[in-house]
């Protein structure tokens, strides 16, 4: 396999990272694409009780198994298959089963803090930051956590005020300076998507011709 490229999509919670990734995949029309979600790499704390795990600051860089993420990204760059972890957000534990992932031409890495770590940044060929207003992000967060993760409004609100918001200010927002492209409103920004897709196609074409 020739050169594969890794695209990083960062941004705050509920900013539209997944929507942007899906739109890029649709427009790119490239079958050899894989998505790696940083959320899958949360550390698993079986030694803690459920109530203790609930109180973990999941928006701090230390909450992630970044060493494993780096190892997997390097493997994919070197055309080596990986076994991506799965994380259960209802129990706050990593599942026993992993997902086998084969190297592809395009790997999209998505997560709130993928630009915070220098070693991760250096593995990314294109760095995209999705910039969305905070009121829109929190409403999306509430809807997602209640509908998909079995949370209550009170628990979502408490977590947002206690950790999500302060960690966004301390870590996520400052990491925007490392982005190659800043996309307001994520998947709704058609012009930005067209530019990103064109750049990816250009890189892939150069790889094919090299």
Secondary structure, DSSP 4 states (H G I P E B T S, - for coil): ----EEEEEEESTTSSHHHHHHHHHHHHT-S-EEEEEGGGGBPP-TTS-HHHHHTS-TTSGGGB-HHHHHHHHHHHHTT--EEE--EETTTTEE-S--EEE---SEEEEE-TTTTTSHHHHTT-SEEEEEE--HHHHHHHHHHHHHHHH---HHHHHHHIIIIIHHHIIIIIGGGGGG-SEEEETGGG-HHHHHHHHHHHHHHHHHHHH-
